[in-house]
């Protein structure tokens, strides 16, 4: 595996691991604040990010590189509101989208078209993720604080179908 490609994919492994931890931390906050539905949505997101990390790990290793599991920064543990939490989720997903595109760009520059093609799954996944979170934010704006019970009950229906 090309070293530049290996390096950027290892960076993405770290970012996927941080994403899993971030969503796990958000799920814990939600659950301990009586928002079991929001927590379920975030637990599912955390698991999905962990799976993404493992896909990167396995791909790097299968292609002759070596995956590196480095230290990951501690995610925040307290959030002002569900609205602010999901605003952070959207910002984070946009960051991950940019990161995936940077991986694609390195692959194109290094003429690693196999990896570039493999990354298309993640490009498409990010489009879905950003859209899903934007729909949640749109619903939150419509609901306001008074209707959190119904939102919490129905949030899982807003996840993309796997």
C-alpha positions as CSV (number, residue, x, y, z in Angstrom):
1,X,0.0,0.0,0.0
2,X,1.2,3.5,-0.9
3,X,2.5,5.2,2.3
4,X,0.6,8.4,1.8
5,X,-2.6,6.5,1.3
6,X,-1.8,4.3,4.4
7,X,-1.1,7.5,6.5
8,X,-4.4,9.2,5.6
9,X,-6.4,6.0,6.1
10,X,-4.8,5.6,9.5
11,X,-5.8,9.2,10.3
12,X,-9.4,8.2,9.3
13,X,-9.3,5.2,11.6
14,X,-8.5,7.6,14.5
15,X,-11.4,9.9,13.4
16,X,-13.9,7.0,13.1
17,X,-12.9,5.9,16.6
18,X,-13.3,9.4,18.0
19,X,-16.7,9.5,16.3
20,X,-17.8,6.3,18.0
21,X,-16.7,7.7,21.4
22,X,-18.3,11.0,20.8
23,X,-21.7,9.4,20.0
24,X,-21.3,7.1,23.0
25,X,-20.7,10.1,25.2
26,X,-23.7,11.8,23.7
27,X,-25.8,8.7,24.3
28,X,-24.8,8.6,27.9
29,X,-25.8,12.2,28.4
30,X,-29.1,11.6,26.7
31,X,-29.9,8.5,28.7
32,X,-29.0,10.1,32.0
33,X,-31.3,13.0,31.1
34,X,-34.3,10.9,30.5
35,X,-34.1,10.8,26.7
36,X,-34.0,7.1,26.0
37,X,-35.0,7.4,22.4
38,X,-32.3,9.9,21.6
39,X,-29.8,7.7,23.5
40,X,-30.9,4.7,21.4
41,X,-30.3,6.7,18.2
42,X,-26.8,7.8,19.4
43,X,-25.9,4.3,20.6
44,X,-26.8,3.0,17.1
45,X,-24.6,5.8,15.6
46,X,-21.7,4.9,18.0
47,X,-21.9,1.3,16.8
48,X,-22.0,2.3,13.2
49,X,-18.9,4.4,13.6
50,X,-17.1,1.5,15.3
51,X,-18.0,-0.7,12.3
52,X,-16.6,2.0,10.0
53,X,-13.4,2.1,11.9
54,X,-13.1,-1.7,11.7
55,X,-13.7,-1.5,7.9
56,X,-10.8,0.9,7.6
57,X,-8.6,-1.3,9.8
58,X,-9.3,-4.4,7.8
59,X,-8.9,-2.7,4.5
60,X,-5.5,-1.2,5.3
61,X,-4.2,-4.5,6.6
62,X,-5.6,-6.5,3.7
63,X,-4.0,-4.2,1.2
64,X,-0.5,-4.6,2.7
65,X,-0.4,-1.7,5.0
66,X,-0.5,-1.7,8.8
67,X,-3.4,-0.1,10.8
68,X,-2.5,2.0,13.7
69,X,-4.8,2.5,16.7
70,X,-3.6,5.6,18.4
71,X,-4.7,7.7,21.3
72,X,-8.0,9.3,20.9
73,X,-9.0,12.6,22.5
74,X,-11.7,12.5,25.2
75,X,-15.1,13.6,23.8
76,X,-17.2,16.2,25.6
77,X,-19.5,14.7,28.2
78,X,-22.0,17.5,28.8
79,X,-24.4,19.2,26.3
80,X,-26.7,22.2,26.8
81,X,-29.7,20.7,25.0
82,X,-30.8,18.2,22.5
83,X,-30.8,20.9,19.9
84,X,-27.2,21.8,20.6
85,X,-26.2,18.2,20.8
86,X,-27.6,17.5,17.3
87,X,-26.0,20.7,16.0
88,X,-22.7,19.3,17.2
89,X,-23.5,16.0,15.5
90,X,-24.1,17.8,12.2
91,X,-20.8,19.8,12.5
92,X,-19.0,16.6,13.3
93,X,-20.5,14.7,10.4
94,X,-19.5,17.6,8.1
95,X,-16.0,17.3,9.4
96,X,-15.9,13.6,8.7
97,X,-17.3,14.2,5.2
98,X,-14.4,16.6,4.6
99,X,-12.0,14.0,6.0
100,X,-13.3,11.3,3.7
101,X,-13.0,13.6,0.7
102,X,-9.4,14.3,1.7
103,X,-8.8,10.5,1.6
104,X,-10.3,10.3,-1.9
105,X,-8.1,13.2,-3.0
106,X,-4.9,11.6,-1.7
107,X,-5.9,8.3,-3.5
108,X,-6.5,10.2,-6.8
109,X,-3.2,12.0,-6.5
110,X,-1.3,8.8,-5.7
111,X,-3.3,6.9,-8.5
112,X,-4.6,4.4,-6.0
113,X,-7.9,4.0,-7.9
114,X,-8.8,0.8,-6.0
115,X,-8.8,2.6,-2.7
116,X,-10.5,5.6,-4.2
117,X,-13.3,3.3,-5.4
118,X,-13.5,1.6,-2.0
119,X,-13.9,4.9,-0.3
120,X,-17.1,5.7,-2.4
121,X,-19.1,3.7,0.2
122,X,-18.1,6.2,2.8
123,X,-18.7,9.2,0.5
124,X,-22.3,8.0,0.0
125,X,-22.6,7.1,3.7
126,X,-21.7,10.7,4.7
127,X,-24.4,12.1,2.4
128,X,-26.9,10.0,4.2
129,X,-25.6,10.9,7.6
130,X,-25.7,14.6,7.0
131,X,-29.2,14.4,5.6
132,X,-30.4,12.3,8.5
133,X,-29.1,14.8,11.1
134,X,-30.4,17.8,9.2
135,X,-33.9,16.2,9.2
136,X,-33.6,15.7,12.9
137,X,-32.6,19.4,13.4
138,X,-35.5,20.4,11.2
139,X,-37.9,18.4,13.3
140,X,-36.5,19.9,16.5
141,X,-37.0,23.4,15.2
142,X,-40.7,22.5,14.4
143,X,-41.3,20.9,17.7
144,X,-39.7,23.3,20.1
145,X,-39.0,22.3,23.7
146,X,-42.6,21.5,24.6
147,X,-42.9,18.3,22.4
148,X,-39.7,16.5,23.4
149,X,-41.6,13.4,24.6
150,X,-43.0,12.7,21.2
151,X,-39.7,13.5,19.5
152,X,-37.8,11.2,21.9
153,X,-40.3,8.4,21.2
154,X,-40.1,8.7,17.4
155,X,-36.4,9.5,16.7
156,X,-35.4,6.0,15.7
157,X,-37.7,6.3,12.7
158,X,-35.4,9.1,11.4
159,X,-32.3,6.9,11.1
160,X,-31.3,5.9,7.6
161,X,-32.3,2.3,6.7
162,X,-29.4,-0.1,6.8
